[in-house]
Amino acid sequence: MLIFSWLLQCLLVILSVAFFTLFERKVIGLFIIRLGPNKPGFLALLQPLLDALKLFTKQNITPFQSNKLLYNLSPHFSLFFSLLVWLGLPSIFLSFSLNFSLLFFFCLSSFLVFPVLLSGWSSNSKYSLIGCLRSVAQSISYEAVFSTLVIICVVILCSCSIFSFSSSSSPLLLLLFLPWLICTLAETHRAPFDFRESESELVRGFNTEYGGAYFSFIFLSEYRMLLFSCSLLPLLFFSWLGIFRGVIPFVVAALATSFLFIWIRITFCRFRYDILISISWKILLPLTLNFFIILLFPLLF
């Protein structure tokens, strides 16, 4: 029963990703005074399904000199781990709770860098290798800050479970909102931190050689992590307002966070890569460590 509930949740998440792409394209179209998708079906609701049909019916080509086993397994690993992370989020389909769901999310989000590394290396392409090395360096830089933020949240909430946020959330967490938002953008590789797939510099990044269904798996995993982050952020920082007592307010809050991510993508240009790394090591990490010391100082005496 548990596996069936998780599979049902995974199916709904995949459909959410499909229609989130339509929502994103519509919002971007409104910002730049264009229509966006408007032809297939009523309000272009068939557009995500047609895009999925197009991608999944394309031929998958394996480069002749690639490491074929790792090349073919990497997109599946990425898809599986991005689905597994949703076990840590409260859901009407799952009747159990993880006591360490926040740490579970952090560990899985950290582990998702390995499929990226394997995809770039196993392709045996210099473009893919450069893209995956840049992605790994970016992930390592922001994992240091992100791990400190997770520890601070655990200390403030006295809990490692996402399920207890609604009862133990604190306005003190708002001090961490901006660093958490920046780290989330960097972890999900969204603009202005989209160095994983910076097409103008790297052709396509780590997934240069992928197409068809394999490209769809990588695309779905990235957007699933984005949707999970959009769902986690209001639950973590604004549950103390007491507005997430039902499914509809929670969905509205997740959509508002998604709109914020899209707005940031439209507004800011891509950062220079050395500035991105410097922000992590020279600004965000000292800031979060100082806040952590200030927070723990009263507990030590």
C-alpha positions as CSV (number, residue, x, y, z in Angstrom):
1,M,0.0,0.0,0.0
2,L,2.9,2.3,0.8
3,I,4.5,1.7,-2.6
4,F,1.2,2.3,-4.4
5,S,0.7,5.6,-2.5
6,W,4.2,6.7,-3.4
7,L,3.7,5.8,-7.1
8,L,0.5,7.7,-7.1
9,Q,2.2,10.7,-5.6
10,C,5.0,10.4,-8.2
11,L,2.5,10.4,-11.0
12,L,0.9,13.5,-9.7
13,V,4.3,15.2,-9.3
14,I,5.1,14.3,-13.0
15,L,1.9,15.9,-14.1
16,S,2.6,18.9,-11.9
17,V,6.0,19.3,-13.6
18,A,4.4,19.1,-17.0
19,F,1.9,21.9,-16.3
20,F,4.4,23.9,-14.4
21,T,6.4,24.3,-17.6
22,L,3.2,25.7,-19.2
23,F,2.7,28.1,-16.2
24,E,6.4,29.2,-16.5
25,R,6.1,29.9,-20.3
26,K,2.8,31.8,-19.8
27,V,4.3,34.0,-17.0
28,I,7.5,34.7,-19.1
29,G,5.2,35.6,-22.1
30,L,3.3,38.1,-19.9
31,F,6.4,39.7,-18.6
32,I,7.8,40.3,-22.1
33,I,4.4,41.2,-23.6
34,R,4.0,38.1,-25.7
35,L,1.3,35.4,-25.8
36,G,3.3,32.3,-25.0
37,P,1.7,28.9,-25.8
38,N,-1.9,29.5,-26.9
39,K,-2.7,27.1,-29.7
40,P,-3.0,23.4,-28.6
41,G,-6.3,22.9,-26.9
42,F,-8.2,25.2,-24.5
43,L,-5.7,27.8,-23.0
44,A,-2.9,25.6,-24.5
45,L,-3.5,22.9,-21.8
46,L,-2.4,20.2,-24.3
47,Q,1.0,21.8,-24.9
48,P,2.8,20.0,-22.0
49,L,1.4,16.6,-23.1
50,L,2.4,17.2,-26.8
51,D,5.9,18.2,-25.7
52,A,6.2,15.0,-23.6
53,L,4.9,13.0,-26.6
54,K,7.5,14.6,-28.8
55,L,10.4,13.9,-26.5
56,F,9.5,10.4,-25.6
57,T,9.0,9.3,-29.2
58,K,12.4,10.6,-30.3
59,Q,15.3,8.1,-30.8
60,N,17.9,7.8,-28.0
61,I,21.4,7.8,-29.5
62,T,24.3,6.5,-27.4
63,P,27.7,7.9,-28.4
64,F,30.0,5.2,-29.8
65,Q,32.9,6.0,-27.5
66,S,30.9,6.6,-24.4
67,N,30.8,4.4,-21.3
68,K,27.5,2.9,-22.3
69,L,26.4,1.4,-19.0
70,L,26.9,4.6,-16.9
71,Y,25.7,6.8,-19.8
72,N,22.3,4.9,-19.9
73,L,21.9,4.5,-16.1
74,S,22.7,8.2,-15.1
75,P,19.3,9.6,-16.2
76,H,17.4,6.8,-14.5
77,F,19.3,7.5,-11.2
78,S,18.5,11.2,-11.5
79,L,14.9,10.4,-12.1
80,F,14.6,8.0,-9.2
81,F,16.3,10.2,-6.6
82,S,14.3,13.2,-7.5
83,L,11.1,11.1,-7.0
84,L,12.4,9.6,-3.8
85,V,12.9,13.0,-2.2
86,W,9.1,13.6,-2.2
87,L,8.8,11.0,0.6
88,G,9.9,13.7,3.0
89,L,7.0,16.1,2.2
90,P,3.6,15.9,4.0
91,S,1.1,14.4,1.6
92,I,-2.5,13.2,1.7
93,F,-1.3,10.0,-0.1
94,L,1.3,9.0,2.4
95,S,0.2,7.9,5.8
96,F,3.6,7.9,7.5
97,S,6.1,10.5,8.5
98,L,9.9,10.5,8.5
99,N,11.4,11.7,11.8
100,F,14.4,13.0,9.9
101,S,12.7,14.2,6.7
102,L,14.7,17.5,6.6
103,L,18.0,15.6,6.7
104,F,16.6,13.1,4.3
105,F,15.9,15.9,1.8
106,F,19.4,17.4,2.3
107,C,21.1,14.1,1.8
108,L,19.2,13.3,-1.4
109,S,19.7,16.7,-2.8
110,S,23.4,16.3,-2.2
111,F,23.4,12.9,-3.8
112,L,21.9,14.2,-7.0
113,V,25.2,15.6,-8.0
114,F,26.5,12.1,-8.7
115,P,24.2,11.4,-11.7
116,V,25.3,14.8,-13.2
117,L,28.9,13.8,-12.7
118,L,28.4,10.4,-14.2
119,S,26.4,11.8,-17.2
120,G,29.1,14.3,-18.1
121,W,32.0,11.9,-17.7
122,S,30.4,8.9,-19.3
123,S,29.5,10.9,-22.5
124,N,33.2,11.1,-23.4
125,S,32.6,14.6,-24.6
126,K,34.7,17.6,-23.6
127,Y,31.6,19.9,-23.6
128,S,29.7,17.5,-21.3
129,L,32.8,17.1,-19.0
130,I,33.3,20.9,-18.6
131,G,29.6,21.3,-17.9
132,C,29.5,18.5,-15.2
133,L,32.7,19.9,-13.5
134,R,31.2,23.3,-13.3
135,S,28.0,21.9,-11.9
136,V,29.8,19.8,-9.3
137,A,31.9,22.8,-8.2
138,Q,28.8,24.9,-7.9
139,S,27.0,22.2,-5.9
140,I,29.9,21.7,-3.5
141,S,30.2,25.5,-2.9
142,Y,26.6,25.9,-1.9
143,E,26.3,22.5,-0.1
144,A,28.5,24.0,2.6
145,V,26.2,26.9,3.1
146,F,23.0,24.8,2.7
147,S,24.2,22.3,5.4
148,T,24.8,25.1,7.8
149,L,21.3,26.5,7.2
150,V,19.8,23.1,7.7
151,I,21.6,22.7,11.1
152,I,20.4,26.2,12.1
153,C,16.8,25.3,11.2
154,V,17.1,22.0,13.2
155,V,18.4,23.9,16.3
156,I,15.6,26.6,16.1
157,L,12.8,24.1,15.5
158,C,14.2,21.4,17.8
159,S,13.1,18.9,15.2
160,C,14.5,17.2,12.0
161,S,11.0,16.5,10.6
162,I,9.3,18.6,7.9
163,F,6.0,17.3,9.3
164,S,6.4,19.3,12.5
165,F,7.0,22.6,10.8
166,S,3.4,23.7,11.1
167,S,3.4,23.4,14.9
168,S,7.0,24.5,15.7
169,S,7.9,27.1,13.0
170,S,9.3,30.4,14.3
171,P,9.5,33.9,12.9
172,L,13.2,33.8,13.7
173,L,13.6,31.7,10.6
174,L,12.8,34.7,8.4
175,L,16.4,35.8,9.1
176,L,17.5,32.8,7.0
177,F,15.0,33.4,4.2
178,L,17.3,35.2,1.8
179,P,20.4,32.9,2.2
180,W,18.0,29.9,1.8
181,L,16.5,31.3,-1.3
182,I,19.9,32.0,-2.9
183,C,21.1,28.4,-2.0
184,T,17.8,27.0,-3.4
185,L,18.4,28.8,-6.7
186,A,22.0,27.6,-6.8
187,E,21.0,24.0,-5.9
188,T,18.3,23.8,-8.4
189,H,20.5,25.5,-11.0
190,R,17.9,28.2,-11.8
191,A,18.7,31.6,-13.3
192,P,20.7,33.6,-12.4
193,F,22.8,30.5,-11.3
194,D,22.0,28.3,-14.3
195,F,25.6,27.3,-15.0
196,R,24.8,23.6,-15.4
197,E,23.1,24.2,-18.8
198,S,24.4,27.7,-19.8
199,E,23.8,27.2,-23.5
200,S,25.6,30.3,-24.7
201,E,28.8,29.1,-23.1
202,L,28.7,25.3,-23.0
203,V,26.5,24.3,-26.0
204,R,24.2,22.4,-23.6
205,G,26.3,21.6,-20.5
206,F,26.6,18.1,-19.0
207,N,23.7,16.7,-21.0
208,T,25.0,17.7,-24.5
209,E,24.8,14.2,-25.8
210,Y,21.4,13.3,-24.4
211,G,18.2,13.4,-26.3
212,G,14.7,11.9,-26.4
213,A,13.5,10.1,-23.2
214,Y,16.9,10.4,-21.4
215,F,16.8,14.2,-21.8
216,S,13.2,14.1,-20.5
217,F,14.4,12.2,-17.4
218,I,17.0,14.8,-16.6
219,F,14.6,17.6,-17.3
220,L,11.9,16.1,-15.1
221,S,14.4,15.5,-12.2
222,E,15.5,19.2,-12.3
223,Y,11.9,20.5,-12.3
224,R,10.8,18.0,-9.6
225,M,13.5,19.3,-7.3
226,L,12.4,22.9,-8.1
227,L,8.8,22.1,-7.2
228,F,9.9,20.4,-4.0
229,S,11.9,23.4,-3.0
230,C,8.9,25.7,-3.9
231,S,6.7,23.5,-1.6
232,L,9.3,23.4,1.2
233,L,10.1,27.1,1.4
234,P,6.7,28.5,2.5
235,L,6.2,25.5,4.8
236,L,9.5,26.2,6.5
237,F,9.4,29.9,6.8
238,F,5.7,30.9,7.0
239,S,4.0,28.0,8.8
240,W,4.0,30.1,12.0
241,L,1.3,32.3,10.4
242,G,-1.1,29.4,10.6
243,I,-2.3,29.7,7.0
244,F,-1.4,26.2,5.8
245,R,-4.3,24.3,7.5
246,G,-5.6,22.8,4.2
247,V,-4.5,21.6,0.8
248,I,-5.6,24.7,-1.1
249,P,-3.6,27.3,0.9
250,F,-0.5,25.1,0.7
251,V,-0.9,24.8,-3.1
252,V,-1.4,28.6,-3.4
253,A,1.7,29.2,-1.4
254,A,3.7,26.8,-3.5
255,L,2.5,28.5,-6.7
256,A,3.4,31.9,-5.2
257,T,6.9,30.7,-4.5
258,S,7.1,29.2,-8.1
259,F,6.1,32.6,-9.4
260,L,8.9,34.2,-7.4
261,F,11.4,31.8,-8.9
262,I,10.2,32.6,-12.4
263,W,10.2,36.4,-11.6
264,I,13.9,36.1,-10.5
265,R,14.7,34.2,-13.7
266,I,13.2,37.0,-15.9
267,T,14.7,39.8,-13.9
268,F,18.4,38.9,-13.4
269,C,21.0,38.1,-15.9
270,R,23.3,35.1,-15.4
271,F,26.1,35.7,-12.9
272,R,29.7,35.4,-13.8
273,Y,31.0,32.0,-12.6
274,D,33.8,33.3,-10.4
275,I,31.3,35.7,-8.8
276,L,28.9,32.8,-8.1
277,I,31.6,30.9,-6.3
278,S,32.8,34.0,-4.4
279,I,29.3,34.7,-3.1
280,S,29.2,31.3,-1.6
281,W,32.6,31.1,0.1
282,K,33.2,34.8,0.9
283,I,29.7,36.1,1.8
284,L,27.1,33.4,2.5
285,L,29.2,30.9,4.4
286,P,30.7,33.5,6.9
287,L,27.2,35.1,7.3
288,T,25.5,31.8,8.1
289,L,28.4,30.7,10.4
290,N,28.2,33.9,12.4
291,F,24.5,33.6,12.7
292,F,25.0,30.0,13.9
293,I,27.5,31.1,16.6
294,I,25.2,33.9,17.7
295,L,22.4,31.4,18.0
296,L,24.4,28.9,19.9
297,F,26.1,31.3,22.3
298,P,23.1,31.7,24.7
299,L,22.8,27.8,24.8
300,L,26.4,27.4,25.9
301,F,26.2,29.6,29.0
